[in-house]
């Protein structure tokens, strides 16, 4: 099995988040940390040097490639706060319309700052995403 380039490690989530230079981004990252930990019931873990992940699942592609990844995660980057919504966004069109200012990639939700979005809608997306992943991949 080919391994993901970004691997979980024993890095300190607290030290990483406290090192975020931008005050608002650091504060927002702590909110996401607390929210994802409450929703998943999992301890946060560093993935690479800049991603915080919660829980894990094993994915398998039709090609036979498989690997392990987190159920939910985020990264407080310089340009945006990035939340990883693993199922993607096709099933979240209604919620995205109500969320507020954001951009999306395949499984990435880009937010400039939490004050730009509705935190209850964001929590709902995270909660639904985690439930979907657990059901699909049979994780606890």
PyMOL commands that set and color helices and strands:
alter all, ss='L'
color gray80, all
select helices_A, chain A and resi 13-18+23-40+90-99+114-116+119-137
alter helices_A, ss='H'
color red, helices_A
select strands_A, chain A and resi 8-9+44-47+51-54+57-60+66-69+72-76+81-85+103-104+108-111
alter strands_A, ss='S'
color yellow, strands_A
deselect
rebuild
show_as cartoon
